[in-house]
Amino acid sequence: MKEEGVNPKNILLVTFTDAGAKEMKERIEAYSKEFDVPYDVSNLNVTTFNAFAYGIIKKEYLKLGFTQVPTVIDNVEKS
């Protein structure tokens, strides 16, 4: 029987919160156990929109016109 599907390293799940990302990862792990699918969730990219975008910025900051990696503004700096 030929296995079909997608390599987990090629899957991206994006949500708004860290809690949502954690829950998605937990659910996928539970479903894989329930349906007896050998699956290592550590290979799955589960993140927030902000973390995903910041990862791109950190990697491509020079192409984006920055001279150094920009910092993220936290709640204290927004005030």
N, CA, C and O atoms as CSV, one atom per row, in Angstrom:
chain,resi,resn,atom,element,x,y,z
A,1,MET,N,N,0.845,-1.189,0.000
A,1,MET,CA,C,0.000,0.000,0.000
A,1,MET,C,C,0.885,1.245,0.000
A,1,MET,O,O,1.809,1.355,0.806
A,2,LYS,N,N,0.608,2.154,-0.880
A,2,LYS,CA,C,1.361,3.404,-0.984
A,2,LYS,C,C,0.827,4.411,0.040
A,2,LYS,O,O,-0.378,4.640,0.137
A,3,GLU,N,N,1.755,5.005,0.801
A,3,GLU,CA,C,1.353,6.048,1.735
A,3,GLU,C,C,1.223,7.364,0.986
A,3,GLU,O,O,2.047,7.688,0.130
A,4,GLU,N,N,0.193,8.112,1.312
A,4,GLU,CA,C,-0.017,9.410,0.697
A,4,GLU,C,C,-0.178,10.441,1.788
A,4,GLU,O,O,-0.466,10.116,2.940
A,5,GLY,N,N,0.007,11.648,1.418
A,5,GLY,CA,C,-0.167,12.718,2.390
A,5,GLY,C,C,0.882,13.782,2.221
A,5,GLY,O,O,1.548,13.878,1.191
A,6,VAL,N,N,1.011,14.579,3.259
A,6,VAL,CA,C,1.919,15.710,3.244
A,6,VAL,C,C,2.907,15.555,4.396
A,6,VAL,O,O,2.535,15.156,5.500
A,7,ASN,N,N,4.144,15.872,4.128
A,7,ASN,CA,C,5.157,15.855,5.167
A,7,ASN,C,C,4.784,16.909,6.209
A,7,ASN,O,O,4.524,18.057,5.847
A,8,PRO,N,N,4.750,16.546,7.497
A,8,PRO,CA,C,4.391,17.511,8.540
A,8,PRO,C,C,5.239,18.784,8.517
A,8,PRO,O,O,4.772,19.842,8.938
A,9,LYS,N,N,6.474,18.694,8.033
A,9,LYS,CA,C,7.330,19.877,7.957
A,9,LYS,C,C,6.809,20.882,6.936
A,9,LYS,O,O,7.227,22.040,6.937
A,10,ASN,N,N,5.897,20.447,6.064
A,10,ASN,CA,C,5.331,21.319,5.031
A,10,ASN,C,C,3.942,21.837,5.398
A,10,ASN,O,O,3.249,22.414,4.560
A,11,ILE,N,N,3.545,21.634,6.633
A,11,ILE,CA,C,2.229,22.086,7.101
A,11,ILE,C,C,2.431,23.262,8.051
A,11,ILE,O,O,3.296,23.219,8.925
A,12,LEU,N,N,1.638,24.299,7.879
A,12,LEU,CA,C,1.680,25.458,8.767
A,12,LEU,C,C,0.286,25.705,9.318
A,12,LEU,O,O,-0.672,25.862,8.561
A,13,LEU,N,N,0.179,25.738,10.632
A,13,LEU,CA,C,-1.073,26.081,11.303
A,13,LEU,C,C,-0.858,27.399,12.030
A,13,LEU,O,O,0.063,27.529,12.836
A,14,VAL,N,N,-1.712,28.373,11.741
A,14,VAL,CA,C,-1.540,29.710,12.304
A,14,VAL,C,C,-2.807,30.106,13.049
A,14,VAL,O,O,-3.919,29.867,12.578
A,15,THR,N,N,-2.627,30.709,14.207
A,15,THR,CA,C,-3.739,31.163,15.023
A,15,THR,C,C,-3.382,32.509,15.642
A,15,THR,O,O,-2.293,33.034,15.406
A,16,PHE,N,N,-4.280,33.059,16.418
A,16,PHE,CA,C,-4.061,34.380,17.000
A,16,PHE,C,C,-3.341,34.348,18.341
A,16,PHE,O,O,-2.671,35.317,18.697
A,17,THR,N,N,-3.464,33.254,19.094
A,17,THR,CA,C,-2.912,33.238,20.451
A,17,THR,C,C,-1.989,32.042,20.664
A,17,THR,O,O,-2.076,31.034,19.963
A,18,ASP,N,N,-1.100,32.181,21.650
A,18,ASP,CA,C,-0.234,31.069,22.033
A,18,ASP,C,C,-1.070,29.907,22.553
A,18,ASP,O,O,-0.765,28.744,22.290
A,19,ALA,N,N,-2.136,30.234,23.299
A,19,ALA,CA,C,-3.007,29.192,23.826
A,19,ALA,C,C,-3.676,28.421,22.682
A,19,ALA,O,O,-3.816,27.200,22.751
A,20,GLY,N,N,-4.086,29.135,21.638
A,20,GLY,CA,C,-4.697,28.479,20.485
A,20,GLY,C,C,-3.718,27.570,19.768
A,20,GLY,O,O,-4.088,26.478,19.336
A,21,ALA,N,N,-2.479,28.005,19.635
A,21,ALA,CA,C,-1.452,27.186,18.985
A,21,ALA,C,C,-1.197,25.920,19.796
A,21,ALA,O,O,-1.079,24.828,19.242
A,22,LYS,N,N,-1.115,26.082,21.106
A,22,LYS,CA,C,-0.899,24.919,21.984
A,22,LYS,C,C,-2.057,23.931,21.869
A,22,LYS,O,O,-1.842,22.722,21.791
A,23,GLU,N,N,-3.279,24.450,21.859
A,23,GLU,CA,C,-4.452,23.582,21.766
A,23,GLU,C,C,-4.498,22.848,20.428
A,23,GLU,O,O,-4.827,21.662,20.388
A,24,MET,N,N,-4.174,23.536,19.336
A,24,MET,CA,C,-4.159,22.870,18.028
A,24,MET,C,C,-3.172,21.713,18.019
A,24,MET,O,O,-3.479,20.628,17.525
A,25,LYS,N,N,-1.993,21.949,18.564
A,25,LYS,CA,C,-0.968,20.917,18.598
A,25,LYS,C,C,-1.434,19.724,19.443
A,25,LYS,O,O,-1.243,18.571,19.056
A,26,GLU,N,N,-2.043,20.009,20.594
A,26,GLU,CA,C,-2.552,18.952,21.466
A,26,GLU,C,C,-3.647,18.148,20.779
A,26,GLU,O,O,-3.681,16.923,20.895
A,27,ARG,N,N,-4.541,18.826,20.066
A,27,ARG,CA,C,-5.629,18.116,19.382
A,27,ARG,C,C,-5.097,17.218,18.264
A,27,ARG,O,O,-5.564,16.092,18.093
A,28,ILE,N,N,-4.133,17.710,17.517
A,28,ILE,CA,C,-3.569,16.900,16.439
A,28,ILE,C,C,-2.899,15.664,17.011
A,28,ILE,O,O,-3.027,14.569,16.463
A,29,GLU,N,N,-2.187,15.841,18.109
A,29,GLU,CA,C,-1.542,14.705,18.752
A,29,GLU,C,C,-2.583,13.697,19.234
A,29,GLU,O,O,-2.397,12.490,19.077
A,30,ALA,N,N,-3.681,14.187,19.821
A,30,ALA,CA,C,-4.744,13.303,20.301
A,30,ALA,C,C,-5.412,12.558,19.145
A,30,ALA,O,O,-5.663,11.357,19.244
A,31,TYR,N,N,-5.700,13.269,18.044
A,31,TYR,CA,C,-6.322,12.625,16.886
A,31,TYR,C,C,-5.408,11.573,16.276
A,31,TYR,O,O,-5.866,10.510,15.858
A,32,SER,N,N,-4.127,11.869,16.226
A,32,SER,CA,C,-3.208,10.902,15.633
A,32,SER,C,C,-3.152,9.633,16.473
A,32,SER,O,O,-3.034,8.535,15.929
A,33,LYS,N,N,-3.235,9.772,17.800
A,33,LYS,CA,C,-3.270,8.588,18.673
A,33,LYS,C,C,-4.596,7.851,18.521
A,33,LYS,O,O,-4.627,6.622,18.457
A,34,GLU,N,N,-5.697,8.614,18.463
A,34,GLU,CA,C,-7.029,8.010,18.350
A,34,GLU,C,C,-7.165,7.177,17.080
A,34,GLU,O,O,-7.768,6.104,17.102
A,35,PHE,N,N,-6.611,7.664,15.979
A,35,PHE,CA,C,-6.726,6.967,14.708
A,35,PHE,C,C,-5.482,6.145,14.386
A,35,PHE,O,O,-5.292,5.706,13.252
A,36,ASP,N,N,-4.633,5.943,15.401
A,36,ASP,CA,C,-3.437,5.106,15.281
A,36,ASP,C,C,-2.547,5.540,14.115
A,36,ASP,O,O,-2.068,4.719,13.333
A,37,VAL,N,N,-2.343,6.845,14.028
A,37,VAL,CA,C,-1.462,7.405,13.008
A,37,VAL,C,C,-0.160,7.779,13.699
A,37,VAL,O,O,-0.143,8.656,14.562
A,38,PRO,N,N,0.932,7.119,13.324
A,38,PRO,CA,C,2.204,7.473,13.967
A,38,PRO,C,C,2.640,8.859,13.498
A,38,PRO,O,O,3.016,9.050,12.341
A,39,TYR,N,N,2.584,9.796,14.394
A,39,TYR,CA,C,2.818,11.176,13.994
A,39,TYR,C,C,3.597,11.915,15.067
A,39,TYR,O,O,3.212,11.901,16.236
A,40,ASP,N,N,4.668,12.547,14.688
A,40,ASP,CA,C,5.470,13.332,15.610
A,40,ASP,C,C,5.097,14.797,15.440
A,40,ASP,O,O,5.499,15.431,14.465
A,41,VAL,N,N,4.327,15.341,16.386
A,41,VAL,CA,C,3.851,16.720,16.256
A,41,VAL,C,C,4.966,17.746,16.366
A,41,VAL,O,O,4.755,18.918,16.057
A,42,SER,N,N,6.135,17.332,16.796
A,42,SER,CA,C,7.233,18.293,16.880
A,42,SER,C,C,7.659,18.781,15.491
A,42,SER,O,O,8.308,19.820,15.369
A,43,ASN,N,N,7.295,18.030,14.444
A,43,ASN,CA,C,7.612,18.435,13.073
A,43,ASN,C,C,6.566,19.365,12.474
A,43,ASN,O,O,6.722,19.824,11.343
A,44,LEU,N,N,5.519,19.642,13.210
A,44,LEU,CA,C,4.434,20.474,12.709
A,44,LEU,C,C,4.661,21.928,13.112
A,44,LEU,O,O,4.990,22.212,14.264
A,45,ASN,N,N,4.486,22.843,12.166
A,45,ASN,CA,C,4.643,24.273,12.440
A,45,ASN,C,C,3.321,24.850,12.923
A,45,ASN,O,O,2.413,25.095,12.129
A,46,VAL,N,N,3.223,25.063,14.228
A,46,VAL,CA,C,2.032,25.653,14.838
A,46,VAL,C,C,2.479,26.934,15.525
A,46,VAL,O,O,3.319,26.897,16.424
A,47,THR,N,N,1.925,28.066,15.107
A,47,THR,CA,C,2.402,29.345,15.624
A,47,THR,C,C,1.300,30.401,15.574
A,47,THR,O,O,0.192,30.144,15.103
A,48,THR,N,N,1.625,31.576,16.062
A,48,THR,CA,C,0.688,32.697,15.971
A,48,THR,C,C,1.032,33.519,14.724
A,48,THR,O,O,2.129,33.407,14.175
A,49,PHE,N,N,0.082,34.342,14.291
A,49,PHE,CA,C,0.325,35.222,13.147
A,49,PHE,C,C,1.539,36.118,13.422
A,49,PHE,O,O,2.406,36.291,12.565
A,50,ASN,N,N,1.583,36.681,14.629
A,50,ASN,CA,C,2.673,37.592,14.960
A,50,ASN,C,C,4.031,36.898,14.942
A,50,ASN,O,O,4.992,37.430,14.386
A,51,ALA,N,N,4.115,35.727,15.538
A,51,ALA,CA,C,5.386,34.998,15.574
A,51,ALA,C,C,5.809,34.571,14.172
A,51,ALA,O,O,6.993,34.617,13.836
A,52,PHE,N,N,4.851,34.158,13.363
A,52,PHE,CA,C,5.163,33.765,11.989
A,52,PHE,C,C,5.713,34.942,11.195
A,52,PHE,O,O,6.728,34.819,10.510
A,53,ALA,N,N,5.040,36.078,11.292
A,53,ALA,CA,C,5.484,37.269,10.560
A,53,ALA,C,C,6.836,37.752,11.071
A,53,ALA,O,O,7.695,38.143,10.281
A,54,TYR,N,N,7.029,37.728,12.380
A,54,TYR,CA,C,8.300,38.176,12.939
A,54,TYR,C,C,9.445,37.257,12.506
A,54,TYR,O,O,10.566,37.719,12.295
A,55,GLY,N,N,9.165,35.968,12.375
A,55,GLY,CA,C,10.177,35.041,11.877
A,55,GLY,C,C,10.639,35.408,10.473
A,55,GLY,O,O,11.826,35.323,10.157
A,56,ILE,N,N,9.696,35.813,9.639
A,56,ILE,CA,C,10.040,36.248,8.279
A,56,ILE,C,C,10.868,37.532,8.338
A,56,ILE,O,O,11.872,37.665,7.637
A,57,ILE,N,N,10.442,38.469,9.175
A,57,ILE,CA,C,11.161,39.738,9.293
A,57,ILE,C,C,12.590,39.499,9.791
A,57,ILE,O,O,13.531,40.096,9.270
A,58,LYS,N,N,12.760,38.627,10.799
A,58,LYS,CA,C,14.108,38.352,11.307
A,58,LYS,C,C,14.998,37.745,10.229
A,58,LYS,O,O,16.195,38.025,10.172
A,59,LYS,N,N,14.414,36.923,9.387
A,59,LYS,CA,C,15.196,36.271,8.338
A,59,LYS,C,C,15.500,37.219,7.177
A,59,LYS,O,O,16.575,37.142,6.583
A,60,GLU,N,N,14.574,38.101,6.854
A,60,GLU,CA,C,14.677,38.919,5.648
A,60,GLU,C,C,14.815,40.416,5.921
A,60,GLU,O,O,14.532,41.227,5.040
A,61,TYR,N,N,15.242,40.793,7.116
A,61,TYR,CA,C,15.244,42.215,7.490
A,61,TYR,C,C,16.073,43.087,6.550
A,61,TYR,O,O,15.705,44.231,6.286
A,62,LEU,N,N,17.183,42.562,6.043
A,62,LEU,CA,C,17.998,43.373,5.129
A,62,LEU,C,C,17.258,43.651,3.823
A,62,LEU,O,O,17.313,44.765,3.301
A,63,LYS,N,N,16.571,42.648,3.299
A,63,LYS,CA,C,15.803,42.822,2.064
A,63,LYS,C,C,14.638,43.787,2.270
A,63,LYS,O,O,14.163,44.416,1.325
A,64,LEU,N,N,14.186,43.893,3.520
A,64,LEU,CA,C,13.067,44.785,3.839
A,64,LEU,C,C,13.530,46.218,4.108
A,64,LEU,O,O,12.711,47.096,4.379
A,65,GLY,N,N,14.834,46.452,4.035
A,65,GLY,CA,C,15.350,47.805,4.196
A,65,GLY,C,C,15.812,48.154,5.594
A,65,GLY,O,O,16.152,49.309,5.852
A,66,PHE,N,N,15.837,47.193,6.506
A,66,PHE,CA,C,16.324,47.453,7.859
A,66,PHE,C,C,17.826,47.192,7.922
A,66,PHE,O,O,18.349,46.371,7.170
A,67,THR,N,N,18.513,47.889,8.815
A,67,THR,CA,C,19.939,47.644,8.998
A,67,THR,C,C,20.203,46.651,10.125
A,67,THR,O,O,21.297,46.095,10.226
A,68,GLN,N,N,19.200,46.432,10.968
A,68,GLN,CA,C,19.278,45.420,12.021
A,68,GLN,C,C,17.889,44.848,12.238
A,68,GLN,O,O,16.889,45.411,11.794
A,69,VAL,N,N,17.848,43.724,12.926
A,69,VAL,CA,C,16.549,43.082,13.166
A,69,VAL,C,C,15.685,44.004,14.020
A,69,VAL,O,O,16.104,44.399,15.108
A,70,PRO,N,N,14.483,44.358,13.551
A,70,PRO,CA,C,13.593,45.209,14.350
A,70,PRO,C,C,13.147,44.479,15.627
A,70,PRO,O,O,13.058,43.252,15.656
A,71,THR,N,N,12.876,45.243,16.653
A,71,THR,CA,C,12.376,44.646,17.885
A,71,THR,C,C,10.856,44.724,17.909
A,71,THR,O,O,10.246,45.589,17.281
A,72,VAL,N,N,10.274,43.806,18.642
A,72,VAL,CA,C,8.822,43.780,18.790
A,72,VAL,C,C,8.446,44.747,19.904
A,72,VAL,O,O,9.074,44.758,20.962
A,73,ILE,N,N,7.425,45.554,19.665
A,73,ILE,CA,C,6.934,46.484,20.697
A,73,ILE,C,C,6.035,45.705,21.638
A,73,ILE,O,O,5.049,45.107,21.206
A,74,ASP,N,N,6.366,45.708,22.909
A,74,ASP,CA,C,5.513,45.024,23.878
A,74,ASP,C,C,4.512,46.016,24.457
A,74,ASP,O,O,4.518,47.194,24.097
A,75,ASN,N,N,3.659,45.541,25.347
A,75,ASN,CA,C,2.593,46.388,25.909
A,75,ASN,C,C,3.140,47.613,26.654
A,75,ASN,O,O,2.492,48.660,26.661
A,76,VAL,N,N,4.302,47.505,27.271
A,76,VAL,CA,C,4.872,48.626,27.996
A,76,VAL,C,C,5.275,49.730,27.037
A,76,VAL,O,O,5.046,50.908,27.310
A,77,GLU,N,N,5.877,49.353,25.911
A,77,GLU,CA,C,6.352,50.346,24.946
A,77,GLU,C,C,5.230,50.993,24.170
A,77,GLU,O,O,5.426,52.080,23.627
A,78,LYS,N,N,4.057,50.377,24.090
A,78,LYS,CA,C,2.924,50.916,23.335
A,78,LYS,C,C,2.334,52.131,24.046
A,78,LYS,O,O,1.763,53.002,23.389
A,79,SER,N,N,2.455,52.210,25.350
A,79,SER,CA,C,1.827,53.279,26.138
A,79,SER,C,C,2.394,54.634,25.819
A,79,SER,O,O,1.969,55.633,26.399
